[in-house]
C-alpha cells in the first residue's frame, strides 16, 4: 500500500530550515528532508505582492504522520501562515517507500 506523502514547506533561511528539519527527523515524524536554497517566492500577503528569498523543505513522510507534521510546523515555524502542503506519492521504489514507514513512528 502506498501511503507516502511529500510535503512542501518554505522557511525564511537555511538556519531556520535546518532547525525545522532536524526537529522533524529527530522526532521521527518524517523520514527525510531535502533543503533547496535560493528559492524566490512571489506571493500575495496583506493586500500586496511580496517577493522573498527562502529555502524549500521537501519532506518525505507517510499519511499516519500528516496531522502530527502539520501541527509541529504550525508550532515551531516562524511565519504566521507557513506553507505546508502535501502531495500523495503514486509510485516509487518499493524499498524506499518501505524505508519511510520503517524510520517514522
N, CA, C and O atoms as CSV, one atom per row, in Angstrom:
chain,resi,resn,atom,element,x,y,z
A,1,UNK,N,N,0.840,-1.195,0.000
A,1,UNK,CA,C,0.000,0.000,0.000
A,1,UNK,C,C,0.880,1.252,0.000
A,1,UNK,O,O,1.810,1.368,0.798
A,2,UNK,N,N,0.580,2.169,-0.889
A,2,UNK,CA,C,1.317,3.430,-0.943
A,2,UNK,C,C,0.650,4.432,-0.018
A,2,UNK,O,O,-0.487,4.843,-0.249
A,3,UNK,N,N,1.349,4.817,1.013
A,3,UNK,CA,C,0.803,5.842,1.889
A,3,UNK,C,C,1.797,6.973,2.098
A,3,UNK,O,O,1.660,7.761,3.034
A,4,UNK,N,N,2.793,7.052,1.232
A,4,UNK,CA,C,3.811,8.089,1.336
A,4,UNK,C,C,3.259,9.433,0.871
A,4,UNK,O,O,2.449,9.519,-0.052
A,5,UNK,N,N,3.729,10.472,1.546
A,5,UNK,CA,C,3.382,11.846,1.195
A,5,UNK,C,C,4.665,12.652,1.071
A,5,UNK,O,O,5.666,12.369,1.729
A,6,UNK,N,N,4.611,13.654,0.220
A,6,UNK,CA,C,5.673,14.649,0.136
A,6,UNK,C,C,5.053,15.979,0.530
A,6,UNK,O,O,4.063,16.414,-0.058
A,7,UNK,N,N,5.642,16.617,1.526
A,7,UNK,CA,C,5.203,17.942,1.956
A,7,UNK,C,C,6.194,18.978,1.456
A,7,UNK,O,O,7.400,18.735,1.408
A,8,UNK,N,N,5.673,20.123,1.091
A,8,UNK,CA,C,6.493,21.277,0.732
A,8,UNK,C,C,6.292,22.343,1.803
A,8,UNK,O,O,5.168,22.751,2.096
A,9,UNK,N,N,7.404,22.781,2.378
A,9,UNK,CA,C,7.373,23.815,3.408
A,9,UNK,C,C,8.494,24.796,3.096
A,9,UNK,O,O,9.638,24.383,2.906
A,10,UNK,N,N,8.187,26.073,3.039
A,10,UNK,CA,C,9.235,27.074,2.862
A,10,UNK,C,C,9.636,27.617,4.231
A,10,UNK,O,O,8.850,27.609,5.178
A,11,UNK,N,N,10.873,28.085,4.306
A,11,UNK,CA,C,11.398,28.692,5.526
A,11,UNK,C,C,12.189,29.933,5.126
A,11,UNK,O,O,12.633,30.042,3.983
A,12,UNK,N,N,12.369,30.867,6.054
A,12,UNK,CA,C,12.993,32.138,5.686
A,12,UNK,C,C,14.480,32.055,5.349
A,12,UNK,O,O,14.996,32.909,4.627
A,13,UNK,N,N,15.178,31.036,5.865
A,13,UNK,CA,C,16.617,30.933,5.610
A,13,UNK,C,C,17.100,29.522,5.924
A,13,UNK,O,O,16.356,28.707,6.470
A,14,UNK,N,N,18.352,29.244,5.573
A,14,UNK,CA,C,18.911,27.911,5.746
A,14,UNK,C,C,18.959,27.505,7.215
A,14,UNK,O,O,18.635,26.367,7.556
A,15,UNK,N,N,19.353,28.410,8.069
A,15,UNK,CA,C,19.438,28.098,9.506
A,15,UNK,C,C,18.083,27.636,10.050
A,15,UNK,O,O,18.001,26.622,10.744
A,16,UNK,N,N,17.037,28.373,9.738
A,16,UNK,CA,C,15.696,28.016,10.202
A,16,UNK,C,C,15.226,26.711,9.554
A,16,UNK,O,O,14.598,25.882,10.211
A,17,UNK,N,N,15.528,26.531,8.269
A,17,UNK,CA,C,15.154,25.307,7.580
A,17,UNK,C,C,15.807,24.086,8.210
A,17,UNK,O,O,15.156,23.058,8.399
A,18,UNK,N,N,17.104,24.195,8.539
A,18,UNK,CA,C,17.810,23.088,9.182
A,18,UNK,C,C,17.243,22.802,10.565
A,18,UNK,O,O,17.110,21.644,10.960
A,19,UNK,N,N,16.914,23.849,11.294
A,19,UNK,CA,C,16.347,23.689,12.639
A,19,UNK,C,C,15.044,22.890,12.575
A,19,UNK,O,O,14.845,21.950,13.345
A,20,UNK,N,N,14.172,23.269,11.661
A,20,UNK,CA,C,12.893,22.570,11.486
A,20,UNK,C,C,13.139,21.134,11.032
A,20,UNK,O,O,12.527,20.203,11.556
A,21,UNK,N,N,14.028,20.952,10.064
A,21,UNK,CA,C,14.308,19.629,9.518
A,21,UNK,C,C,14.844,18.686,10.593
A,21,UNK,O,O,14.367,17.559,10.725
A,22,UNK,N,N,15.811,19.132,11.343
A,22,UNK,CA,C,16.390,18.277,12.388
A,22,UNK,C,C,15.346,17.871,13.428
A,22,UNK,O,O,15.306,16.717,13.855
A,23,UNK,N,N,14.516,18.804,13.826
A,23,UNK,CA,C,13.477,18.511,14.806
A,23,UNK,C,C,12.523,17.434,14.289
A,23,UNK,O,O,12.203,16.485,15.006
A,24,UNK,N,N,12.073,17.583,13.052
A,24,UNK,CA,C,11.125,16.630,12.483
A,24,UNK,C,C,11.732,15.240,12.313
A,24,UNK,O,O,11.057,14.235,12.536
A,25,UNK,N,N,13.011,15.182,11.916
A,25,UNK,CA,C,13.680,13.891,11.756
A,25,UNK,C,C,13.953,13.268,13.131
A,25,UNK,O,O,13.717,12.077,13.333
A,26,UNK,N,N,14.450,14.073,14.071
A,26,UNK,CA,C,14.732,13.559,15.416
A,26,UNK,C,C,13.486,12.984,16.081
A,26,UNK,O,O,13.562,11.974,16.781
A,27,UNK,N,N,12.341,13.624,15.863
A,27,UNK,CA,C,11.100,13.160,16.477
A,27,UNK,C,C,10.437,12.040,15.672
A,27,UNK,O,O,9.348,11.581,16.018
A,28,UNK,N,N,11.098,11.606,14.604
A,28,UNK,CA,C,10.637,10.509,13.745
A,28,UNK,C,C,9.251,10.754,13.151
A,28,UNK,O,O,8.486,9.819,12.914
A,29,UNK,N,N,8.949,12.026,12.918
A,29,UNK,CA,C,7.715,12.397,12.232
A,29,UNK,C,C,7.901,12.203,10.732
A,29,UNK,O,O,6.951,11.900,10.009
A,30,UNK,N,N,9.134,12.381,10.276
A,30,UNK,CA,C,9.462,12.281,8.854
A,30,UNK,C,C,10.678,11.382,8.671
A,30,UNK,O,O,11.445,11.154,9.607
A,31,UNK,N,N,10.842,10.877,7.458
A,31,UNK,CA,C,11.993,10.029,7.152
A,31,UNK,C,C,13.176,10.847,6.649
A,31,UNK,O,O,14.326,10.541,6.965
A,32,UNK,N,N,12.897,11.870,5.878
A,32,UNK,CA,C,13.970,12.601,5.199
A,32,UNK,C,C,13.463,13.980,4.790
A,32,UNK,O,O,12.288,14.160,4.471
A,33,UNK,N,N,14.371,14.944,4.807
A,33,UNK,CA,C,14.048,16.283,4.310
A,33,UNK,C,C,15.210,16.768,3.459
A,33,UNK,O,O,16.361,16.752,3.894
A,34,UNK,N,N,14.899,17.197,2.248
A,34,UNK,CA,C,15.865,17.863,1.385
A,34,UNK,C,C,15.622,19.360,1.499
A,34,UNK,O,O,14.477,19.811,1.527
A,35,UNK,N,N,16.702,20.125,1.566
A,35,UNK,CA,C,16.590,21.581,1.656
A,35,UNK,C,C,17.181,22.191,0.394
A,35,UNK,O,O,18.352,21.982,0.076
A,36,UNK,N,N,16.370,22.934,-0.308
A,36,UNK,CA,C,16.806,23.619,-1.526
A,36,UNK,C,C,16.938,25.105,-1.203
A,36,UNK,O,O,15.988,25.743,-0.748
A,37,UNK,N,N,18.120,25.638,-1.444
A,37,UNK,CA,C,18.376,27.051,-1.165
A,37,UNK,C,C,18.054,27.931,-2.367
A,37,UNK,O,O,17.838,27.446,-3.478
A,38,UNK,N,N,18.027,29.226,-2.114
A,38,UNK,CA,C,17.872,30.246,-3.153
A,38,UNK,C,C,16.564,30.140,-3.918
A,38,UNK,O,O,16.526,30.331,-5.133
A,39,UNK,N,N,15.506,29.840,-3.205
A,39,UNK,CA,C,14.170,29.826,-3.804
A,39,UNK,C,C,13.624,31.244,-3.718
A,39,UNK,O,O,13.672,31.862,-2.654
A,40,UNK,N,N,13.115,31.760,-4.810
A,40,UNK,CA,C,12.469,33.070,-4.820
A,40,UNK,C,C,10.964,32.843,-4.797
A,40,UNK,O,O,10.418,32.169,-5.670
A,41,UNK,N,N,10.303,33.401,-3.807
A,41,UNK,CA,C,8.850,33.263,-3.678
A,41,UNK,C,C,8.190,34.611,-3.929
A,41,UNK,O,O,8.585,35.627,-3.356
A,42,UNK,N,N,7.190,34.606,-4.783
A,42,UNK,CA,C,6.391,35.804,-5.080
A,42,UNK,C,C,4.956,35.449,-4.736
A,42,UNK,O,O,4.416,34.467,-5.243
A,43,UNK,N,N,4.335,36.251,-3.869
A,43,UNK,CA,C,3.036,35.862,-3.325
A,43,UNK,C,C,2.266,37.077,-2.805
A,43,UNK,O,O,2.833,38.138,-2.546
A,44,UNK,N,N,0.955,36.880,-2.664
A,44,UNK,CA,C,0.103,37.897,-2.060
A,44,UNK,C,C,0.197,37.788,-0.544
A,44,UNK,O,O,0.110,36.691,0.007
A,45,UNK,N,N,0.374,38.922,0.134
A,45,UNK,CA,C,0.349,38.938,1.595
A,45,UNK,C,C,-0.095,40.317,2.056
A,45,UNK,O,O,0.528,41.328,1.731
A,46,UNK,N,N,-1.175,40.341,2.816
A,46,UNK,CA,C,-1.712,41.584,3.375
A,46,UNK,C,C,-1.933,42.640,2.292
A,46,UNK,O,O,-1.475,43.777,2.393
A,47,UNK,N,N,-2.648,42.220,1.261
A,47,UNK,CA,C,-3.106,43.109,0.191
A,47,UNK,C,C,-2.007,43.640,-0.732
A,47,UNK,O,O,-2.232,44.612,-1.452
A,48,UNK,N,N,-0.830,43.022,-0.724
A,48,UNK,CA,C,0.196,43.436,-1.684
A,48,UNK,C,C,1.038,42.235,-2.097
A,48,UNK,O,O,1.062,41.208,-1.419
A,49,UNK,N,N,1.718,42.387,-3.209
A,49,UNK,CA,C,2.591,41.332,-3.707
A,49,UNK,C,C,3.950,41.461,-3.033
A,49,UNK,O,O,4.553,42.534,-3.018
A,50,UNK,N,N,4.418,40.351,-2.479
A,50,UNK,CA,C,5.713,40.286,-1.809
A,50,UNK,C,C,6.667,39.429,-2.622
A,50,UNK,O,O,6.239,38.583,-3.408
A,51,UNK,N,N,7.955,39.651,-2.432
A,51,UNK,CA,C,8.985,38.813,-3.035
A,51,UNK,C,C,10.071,38.578,-1.995
A,51,UNK,O,O,10.631,39.523,-1.439
A,52,UNK,N,N,10.360,37.300,-1.738
A,52,UNK,CA,C,11.352,36.946,-0.727
A,52,UNK,C,C,12.224,35.803,-1.200
A,52,UNK,O,O,11.815,34.987,-2.025
A,53,UNK,N,N,13.431,35.758,-0.665
A,53,UNK,CA,C,14.325,34.627,-0.849
A,53,UNK,C,C,14.074,33.677,0.316
A,53,UNK,O,O,14.078,34.096,1.473
A,54,UNK,N,N,13.859,32.408,0.015
A,54,UNK,CA,C,13.558,31.416,1.043
A,54,UNK,C,C,14.308,30.132,0.742
A,54,UNK,O,O,15.010,30.027,-0.263
A,55,UNK,N,N,14.149,29.162,1.623
A,55,UNK,CA,C,14.586,27.803,1.340
A,55,UNK,C,C,13.334,26.945,1.280
A,55,UNK,O,O,12.322,27.254,1.909
A,56,UNK,N,N,13.418,25.857,0.510
A,56,UNK,CA,C,12.293,24.947,0.362
A,56,UNK,C,C,12.653,23.611,0.989
A,56,UNK,O,O,13.670,23.005,0.654
A,57,UNK,N,N,11.804,23.164,1.903
A,57,UNK,CA,C,11.967,21.847,2.502
A,57,UNK,C,C,11.080,20.875,1.743
A,57,UNK,O,O,9.876,21.097,1.613
A,58,UNK,N,N,11.668,19.805,1.246
A,58,UNK,CA,C,10.928,18.728,0.599
A,58,UNK,C,C,10.949,17.572,1.592
A,58,UNK,O,O,11.987,16.956,1.833
A,59,UNK,N,N,9.795,17.296,2.154
A,59,UNK,CA,C,9.678,16.403,3.310
A,59,UNK,C,C,8.995,15.104,2.909
A,59,UNK,O,O,7.925,15.113,2.302
A,60,UNK,N,N,9.635,13.975,3.261
A,60,UNK,CA,C,9.045,12.667,2.980
A,60,UNK,C,C,8.555,12.037,4.272
A,60,UNK,O,O,9.313,11.879,5.230
A,61,UNK,N,N,7.272,11.678,4.285
A,61,UNK,CA,C,6.663,11.034,5.437
A,61,UNK,C,C,5.538,10.135,4.939
A,61,UNK,O,O,5.489,9.780,3.761
A,62,UNK,N,N,4.646,9.774,5.837
A,62,UNK,CA,C,3.508,8.939,5.454
A,62,UNK,C,C,2.210,9.543,5.984
A,62,UNK,O,O,2.225,10.490,6.770
A,63,UNK,N,N,1.106,8.988,5.547
A,63,UNK,CA,C,-0.198,9.556,5.892
A,63,UNK,C,C,-0.469,9.543,7.387
A,63,UNK,O,O,-1.115,10.454,7.905
A,64,UNK,N,N,0.016,8.521,8.091
A,64,UNK,CA,C,-0.255,8.451,9.526
A,64,UNK,C,C,0.379,9.622,10.287
A,64,UNK,O,O,-0.078,9.970,11.376
A,65,UNK,N,N,1.421,10.226,9.727
A,65,UNK,CA,C,2.109,11.332,10.397
A,65,UNK,C,C,1.729,12.714,9.866
A,65,UNK,O,O,2.278,13.717,10.323
A,66,UNK,N,N,0.811,12.785,8.923
A,66,UNK,CA,C,0.480,14.065,8.284
A,66,UNK,C,C,-0.018,15.105,9.293
A,66,UNK,O,O,0.482,16.230,9.311
A,67,UNK,N,N,-0.973,14.752,10.115
A,67,UNK,CA,C,-1.518,15.729,11.081
A,67,UNK,C,C,-0.474,16.128,12.111
A,67,UNK,O,O,-0.382,17.293,12.497
A,68,UNK,N,N,0.308,15.157,12.550
A,68,UNK,CA,C,1.378,15.449,13.512
A,68,UNK,C,C,2.402,16.396,12.902
A,68,UNK,O,O,2.876,17.314,13.571
A,69,UNK,N,N,2.744,16.178,11.640
A,69,UNK,CA,C,3.686,17.046,10.940
A,69,UNK,C,C,3.135,18.466,10.834
A,69,UNK,O,O,3.834,19.429,11.150
A,70,UNK,N,N,1.901,18.598,10.397
A,70,UNK,CA,C,1.314,19.936,10.239
A,70,UNK,C,C,1.224,20.665,11.579
A,70,UNK,O,O,1.470,21.869,11.647
A,71,UNK,N,N,0.874,19.944,12.639
A,71,UNK,CA,C,0.801,20.564,13.968
A,71,UNK,C,C,2.180,21.045,14.427
A,71,UNK,O,O,2.304,22.123,15.010
A,72,UNK,N,N,3.204,20.248,14.163
A,72,UNK,CA,C,4.557,20.623,14.578
A,72,UNK,C,C,5.060,21.819,13.767
A,72,UNK,O,O,5.704,22.711,14.318
A,73,UNK,N,N,4.772,21.842,12.465
A,73,UNK,CA,C,5.149,23.003,11.635
A,73,UNK,C,C,4.489,24.263,12.183
A,73,UNK,O,O,5.147,25.291,12.346
A,74,UNK,N,N,3.214,24.188,12.462
A,74,UNK,CA,C,2.497,25.353,12.997
A,74,UNK,C,C,3.100,25.812,14.328
A,74,UNK,O,O,3.172,27.009,14.607
A,75,UNK,N,N,3.527,24.855,15.137
A,75,UNK,CA,C,4.090,25.165,16.457
A,75,UNK,C,C,5.463,25.832,16.376
A,75,UNK,O,O,5.729,26.780,17.114
A,76,UNK,N,N,6.339,25.350,15.489
A,76,UNK,CA,C,7.741,25.803,15.510
A,76,UNK,C,C,8.112,26.783,14.400
A,76,UNK,O,O,9.169,27.410,14.470
A,77,UNK,N,N,7.287,26.927,13.399
A,77,UNK,CA,C,7.642,27.767,12.245
A,77,UNK,C,C,7.543,29.248,12.604
A,77,UNK,O,O,6.619,29.650,13.311
A,78,UNK,N,N,8.487,30.065,12.123
A,78,UNK,CA,C,8.449,31.494,12.461
A,78,UNK,C,C,7.373,32.297,11.723
A,78,UNK,O,O,7.048,33.404,12.152
A,79,UNK,N,N,6.812,31.778,10.633
A,79,UNK,CA,C,5.798,32.521,9.884
A,79,UNK,C,C,4.434,32.408,10.564
A,79,UNK,O,O,4.131,31.404,11.207
A,80,UNK,N,N,3.619,33.451,10.412
A,80,UNK,CA,C,2.230,33.407,10.894
A,80,UNK,C,C,1.426,32.351,10.152
A,80,UNK,O,O,0.621,31.634,10.747
A,81,UNK,N,N,1.654,32.265,8.845
A,81,UNK,CA,C,0.938,31.308,7.993
A,81,UNK,C,C,1.960,30.560,7.146
A,81,UNK,O,O,2.179,30.912,5.987
A,82,UNK,N,N,2.588,29.531,7.713
A,82,UNK,CA,C,3.601,28.810,6.943
A,82,UNK,C,C,2.990,27.970,5.828
A,82,UNK,O,O,1.894,27.427,5.961
A,83,UNK,N,N,3.723,27.880,4.733
A,83,UNK,CA,C,3.341,26.948,3.672
A,83,UNK,C,C,3.566,25.542,4.206
A,83,UNK,O,O,4.642,25.234,4.718
A,84,UNK,N,N,2.569,24.702,4.091
A,84,UNK,CA,C,2.690,23.301,4.496
A,84,UNK,C,C,1.641,22.537,3.709
A,84,UNK,O,O,0.507,22.370,4.157
A,85,UNK,N,N,2.040,22.072,2.522
A,85,UNK,CA,C,1.103,21.385,1.635
A,85,UNK,C,C,1.696,20.041,1.229
A,85,UNK,O,O,2.914,19.874,1.171
A,86,UNK,N,N,0.817,19.095,0.951
A,86,UNK,CA,C,1.312,17.762,0.607
A,86,UNK,C,C,0.773,17.282,-0.730
A,86,UNK,O,O,-0.255,17.741,-1.225
A,87,UNK,N,N,1.510,16.344,-1.283
A,87,UNK,CA,C,1.063,15.601,-2.463
A,87,UNK,C,C,1.266,14.121,-2.164
A,87,UNK,O,O,2.214,13.735,-1.481
A,88,UNK,N,N,0.369,13.310,-2.682
A,88,UNK,CA,C,0.486,11.864,-2.497
A,88,UNK,C,C,1.505,11.296,-3.472
A,88,UNK,O,O,1.626,11.751,-4.610
A,89,UNK,N,N,2.224,10.304,-3.005
A,89,UNK,CA,C,3.160,9.589,-3.858
A,89,UNK,C,C,2.382,8.458,-4.526
A,89,UNK,O,O,1.825,7.596,-3.846
A,90,UNK,N,N,2.346,8.463,-5.846
A,90,UNK,CA,C,1.591,7.461,-6.590
A,90,UNK,C,C,2.425,6.265,-7.015
A,90,UNK,O,O,1.880,5.218,-7.363
A,91,UNK,N,N,3.719,6.412,-6.987
A,91,UNK,CA,C,4.600,5.327,-7.400
A,91,UNK,C,C,5.987,5.627,-6.855
A,91,UNK,O,O,6.293,6.765,-6.501
A,92,UNK,N,N,6.806,4.620,-6.791
A,92,UNK,CA,C,8.167,4.817,-6.325
A,92,UNK,C,C,8.845,3.493,-6.070
A,92,UNK,O,O,8.219,2.435,-6.130
A,93,UNK,N,N,10.114,3.564,-5.789
A,93,UNK,CA,C,10.897,2.380,-5.493
A,93,UNK,C,C,10.371,1.766,-4.190
A,93,UNK,O,O,10.365,2.419,-3.146
A,94,UNK,N,N,9.941,0.532,-4.263
A,94,UNK,CA,C,9.295,-0.130,-3.124
A,94,UNK,C,C,10.159,-0.080,-1.864
A,94,UNK,O,O,9.654,0.193,-0.775
A,95,UNK,N,N,11.436,-0.339,-2.006
A,95,UNK,CA,C,12.315,-0.345,-0.830
A,95,UNK,C,C,12.406,1.035,-0.189
A,95,UNK,O,O,12.504,1.135,1.034
A,96,UNK,N,N,12.375,2.098,-0.984
A,96,UNK,CA,C,12.405,3.457,-0.427
A,96,UNK,C,C,11.110,3.768,0.311
A,96,UNK,O,O,11.136,4.318,1.412
A,97,UNK,N,N,9.987,3.420,-0.287
A,97,UNK,CA,C,8.698,3.670,0.348
A,97,UNK,C,C,8.561,2.874,1.643
A,97,UNK,O,O,7.999,3.376,2.616
A,98,UNK,N,N,9.061,1.656,1.668
A,98,UNK,CA,C,9.047,0.859,2.893
A,98,UNK,C,C,9.941,1.487,3.952
A,98,UNK,O,O,9.605,1.483,5.137
A,99,UNK,N,N,11.082,2.027,3.527
A,99,UNK,CA,C,12.007,2.688,4.447
A,99,UNK,C,C,11.337,3.868,5.148
A,99,UNK,O,O,11.536,4.068,6.346
A,100,UNK,N,N,10.546,4.647,4.413
A,100,UNK,CA,C,9.822,5.770,5.033
A,100,UNK,C,C,9.000,5.272,6.208
A,100,UNK,O,O,9.016,5.881,7.278
A,101,UNK,N,N,8.296,4.193,6.027
A,101,UNK,CA,C,7.467,3.648,7.105
A,101,UNK,C,C,8.299,3.062,8.234
A,101,UNK,O,O,7.894,3.124,9.395
A,102,UNK,N,N,9.459,2.492,7.912
A,102,UNK,CA,C,10.299,1.874,8.931
A,102,UNK,C,C,10.922,2.887,9.888
A,102,UNK,O,O,11.063,2.605,11.078
A,103,UNK,N,N,11.288,4.040,9.391
A,103,UNK,CA,C,12.034,5.003,10.226
A,103,UNK,C,C,11.149,6.049,10.895
A,103,UNK,O,O,11.638,6.839,11.702
A,104,UNK,N,N,9.878,6.069,10.582
A,104,UNK,CA,C,8.961,7.013,11.223
A,104,UNK,C,C,8.127,6.285,12.272
A,104,UNK,O,O,7.940,5.070,12.209
A,105,UNK,N,N,7.633,7.053,13.235
A,105,UNK,CA,C,6.791,6.466,14.277
A,105,UNK,C,C,5.356,6.912,14.129
A,105,UNK,O,O,4.501,6.515,14.922
